[in-house]
């Protein structure tokens, strides 16, 4: 028995958390390679290393994936202090290199000197496609930093290879990520870059990107659908996501054939981002004027949001609820109640639909079958659920309103 535990104990030492073992870097200067403060790690690695996100067979495992800041030329190295001996331990170590090669495209180097010379070539890297928007952000250490948003597609020379390198980051930061079929020419790509200085020259660093698929809507419209969006971790929390989404919205607003803009399986954080951007855009529309909000969600609001900003009705309704909350004195009981009922009425929609279906079912179900369905529709539980949904929603809305208030005009 003790022999077994000794073996288990020994083997346990050869397990590594892959989210810690994988070291990512976006490299601007050669000295960044030795600087731990420029390293960041994945939030997810289950697509390569299984649900427990563990690599077996190594002690002190470090999987280095270092990228040049602009062109994303890649250095890939696997380091460890010791590895299980297959003859001696009768167990096999995971094939780390094989797993990583499935995600990163060919053309990487495993040699630091080669990587340094690729880094020098980054001085020639220029953003792909057409420039849509430029903005500056004030940074405490660096002063004013300039950012550029570009629209690209697969016809841009070199872009296909660059995109293959860029999309590898999705696997580490989006839980359900998958790679898209870029042979389909209905994809639009929006890229975000930061300008920086190196030896007196202006260089460009990759900050993030968004992919959008143009769905066809009969007879002659399109419905762009946001598929993927990622701001790379070193740049997160600086407002770049909002800048990118707003620029993309403005781009499609100018295309007459666009009906409205949607998103595929949006995450909670994306929904909050979209709320902020759409509210910011709608604030200036006449139908959303403060004195009209208490009259309720109107056909004019839906029409103007769709026409001028390509916002669909469901999203326009959320914008209205946020702006109405902003304009409502919630310490006034009457006004607060009116607001609460208005939002709960919408939230109650799906429950009402269930009630209608239940009434239909009653006509054709035997009593014992009905009982099992009735359990799901307990009104007390419904009210509690509804109240919780309402409270959560208002908390999100308030955060959006706070963010609007703190934005630099």
Order of alpha helices (4+ residues) and beta strands (2+ residues): alpha-beta-alpha-beta-beta-alpha-beta-beta-beta-beta-beta-alpha-alpha-alpha-beta-beta-alpha-alpha-beta-beta-beta-alpha-beta-alpha-alpha-alpha-alpha-alpha-alpha-alpha
